[in-house]
């Protein structure tokens, strides 16, 4: 996750625990990119690439869970000061929950694809917009984390960007629910339920990004 993050981590003593935590953070944020790829392929009717992207995402999510468990085990050994252990545990836990929501989103795309769901183009386009904004949300969260310890001002600026994109995702979430009513006669009930679960999961992933960005702001302030 770049030398900037490592410079912050080194203040907490570089260790096996920190290396594992860094890998877990990277994997968690990478899942969002795979979700966008799956969504894009779904909108294009490309089942093969939907399955490919979802397969990568699911494998990453399994690794994220395993890394989280290992990090938590390492943290119990007391290698790091208590406050730093709690900082890492909070970051790892938040990003793990974000990845869980991303996985839920991908699972719903998989159901729509395998069920040959028919979805109006306007709804597909807004879902893709939502996924793209989620990528930006995660990208700025990543940049915010990287700046901890080296540039607290930039950390806060990037965290604000996370807020901005989370707001755009909320708008799409609302717009899509309105579209569900307007286009309801063109969507069967089962598809509508899965579409709602999909956008709810993406909105929750964005909320988790925003929650993590708020926590990063707190860490940045403590570094000044």
C-alpha positions in Angstrom: 0.0 0.0 0.0 3.0 2.3 -0.7 5.8 3.7 1.4 3.6 6.4 2.9 1.5 3.9 4.7 4.6 2.0 5.7 6.1 5.2 7.1 3.1 5.4 9.4 3.2 1.7 10.3 7.0 1.9 11.1 6.2 4.3 13.9 4.3 1.4 15.4 7.3 -0.9 14.8 7.3 -2.7 11.5 6.5 -6.4 12.2 4.8 -9.5 10.8 1.5 -8.2 12.2 1.8 -4.9 10.3 2.8 -6.7 7.1 -0.3 -8.9 7.4 -2.5 -5.9 8.2 -1.2 -4.1 5.1 -2.0 -7.0 2.9 -5.5 -7.3 4.3 -6.2 -3.6 3.7 -5.0 -3.8 0.1 -7.1 -6.9 -0.6 -10.2 -5.3 0.9 -10.0 -2.2 -1.3 -9.2 -4.3 -4.4 -12.5 -6.2 -4.1 -14.3 -2.9 -5.0 -12.5 -2.8 -8.4 -13.5 -6.4 -9.1 -17.1 -5.5 -8.2 -17.1 -2.7 -10.8 -15.7 -5.1 -13.4 -18.5 -7.6 -12.6 -21.1 -4.9 -12.8 -19.7 -3.6 -16.1 -19.8 -7.1 -17.6 -23.3 -7.6 -16.3 -24.5 -4.4 -18.0 -22.9 -5.6 -21.3 -24.5 -9.1 -21.0 -21.0 -10.7 -20.7 -21.7 -13.6 -18.4 -18.2 -15.1 -18.8 -16.5 -12.0 -17.5 -19.1 -11.5 -14.7 -18.2 -15.0 -13.5 -14.5 -14.3 -13.8 -14.6 -11.1 -11.8 -16.9 -12.5 -9.2 -14.6 -15.6 -8.8 -11.6 -13.3 -8.2 -13.6 -11.2 -5.8 -14.7 -14.3 -3.8 -11.2 -15.6 -3.6 -9.9 -12.3 -2.4 -12.7 -12.1 0.2 -11.7 -15.5 1.6 -8.1 -14.3 1.9 -9.3 -11.1 3.6 -11.1 -13.2 6.2 -8.1 -15.4 6.8 -5.8 -12.4 7.1 -8.1 -10.7 9.5 -8.1 -13.7 11.8 -4.3 -14.0 11.6 -3.9 -10.3 12.3 -6.2 -10.5 15.3 -4.2 -13.5 16.6 -0.9 -11.7 16.2 -2.3 -8.6 18.0 -3.1 -10.7 21.1 0.7 -11.4 21.4 1.2 -7.8 22.6 4.1 -7.1 20.2 2.8 -3.5 19.7 1.7 -0.9 22.3 -2.0 -1.2 23.3 -3.1 2.0 21.5 -1.5 0.9 18.2 -3.0 -2.5 18.5 -6.4 -1.0 18.8 -5.7 1.4 15.8 -4.8 -1.6 13.6 -7.7 -3.7 14.8 -10.1 -1.0 14.1 -8.8 -0.3 10.5 -8.6 -4.0 9.7 -12.1 -4.7 11.1 -13.7 -1.8 9.2 -12.2 -2.8 5.9 -13.2 -6.4 6.5 -16.8 -5.3 6.9 -16.6 -3.2 3.8 -15.4 -6.2 1.9 -18.3 -8.3 3.3 -20.7 -5.8 1.8 -18.9 -5.8 -1.5 -19.1 -9.6 -1.5 -22.9 -9.4 -0.8 -23.2 -7.0 -3.8 -21.3 -9.5 -6.0 -23.5 -12.3 -4.9 -26.6 -10.4 -6.0 -25.0 -9.8 -9.4 -24.3 -13.5 -9.7 -27.9 -14.3 -8.9 -29.2 -11.8 -11.5 -26.8 -13.3 -14.1 -27.5 -16.9 -13.4 -31.2 -16.2 -13.3 -31.2 -14.5 -16.7 -32.8 -11.5 -15.1 -34.2 -8.8 -17.4 -33.3 -5.3 -16.1 -34.2 -2.0 -17.8 -31.2 -0.1 -19.2 -31.9 2.9 -17.0 -31.5 0.8 -13.9 -28.4 -1.0 -15.2 -26.8 2.4 -16.0 -27.5 3.7 -12.6 -26.2 0.6 -10.9 -23.0 0.9 -13.0 -22.7 4.6 -11.9 -23.1 3.5 -8.3 -20.3 0.9 -8.7 -17.9 3.4 -10.3 -18.5 5.9 -7.6 -17.8 3.1 -5.0 -14.5 2.5 -6.7 -13.7 6.2 -6.3 -14.8 6.1 -2.7 -12.5 3.2 -2.0 -9.6 4.8 -4.0 -9.7 8.0 -2.0 -10.0 6.0 1.2 -6.8 4.2 0.2 -5.1 7.5 -0.5 -6.2 8.9 2.8 -4.8 5.9 4.7 -1.5 6.2 2.8 -1.1 9.8 3.9 -1.4 9.1 7.6 1.8 10.2 9.3 3.3 12.0 6.3 0.6 14.6 5.4 -2.3 14.9 7.9 -3.8 17.7 5.8 -3.9 15.5 2.7 -5.3 12.7 4.8 -8.3 14.9 5.7 -8.7 16.2 2.1 -8.9 12.6 0.8 -11.2 11.6 3.6 -13.5 14.4 2.5 -13.5 13.0 -1.0 -14.7 9.7 0.5 -17.6 11.7 2.0 -18.3 13.3 -1.4 -18.5 10.0 -3.3 -20.5 8.4 -0.5 -23.0 11.2 -1.0 -23.2 10.5 -4.7 -23.8 6.8 -3.9 -26.6 7.8 -1.6 -28.2 9.8 -4.4 -28.0 6.8 -6.8 -29.5 4.6 -4.1 -32.5 6.9 -3.8 -32.8 7.3 -7.5 -32.8 3.6 -8.1 -35.6 3.0 -5.6 -37.7 5.6 -7.4 -36.9 3.8 -10.7 -38.0 0.5 -9.1 -41.5 2.1 -8.7 -41.5 3.7 -12.1 -40.2 0.6 -14.0 -41.9 -1.9 -11.7 -44.2 -3.1 -14.5 -41.1 -4.1 -16.5 -39.4 -6.1 -13.7 -40.6 -9.3 -12.1 -40.9 -9.4 -8.4 -38.0 -11.7 -7.8 -35.6 -9.6 -9.9 -36.8 -6.5 -8.0 -36.0 -8.1 -4.6 -32.4 -9.0 -5.8 -31.9 -5.5 -7.3 -32.9 -3.9 -4.0 -30.5 -6.2 -2.1 -27.7 -5.3 -4.6 -28.0 -1.5 -4.2 -28.5 -1.8 -0.4 -25.2 -3.8 -0.2 -23.3 -1.3 -2.3 -24.7 1.6 -0.3 -23.6 -0.2 2.9 -20.1 -0.7 1.5 -20.0 3.0 0.8 -21.1 3.8 4.3 -18.4 1.5 5.6 -15.8 3.4 3.5 -17.1 6.7 5.0 -17.0 5.3 8.5 -13.4 4.2 7.9 -12.5 7.6 6.5 -13.9 9.2 9.7 -11.6 6.9 11.7 -8.6 7.8 9.6 -9.3 11.5 10.2 -9.0 10.8 13.9 -5.7 8.9 13.4 -4.4 11.8 11.3 -5.3 14.3 14.0 -3.5 12.3 16.6 -0.3 12.4 14.4 -0.1 16.2 14.2 
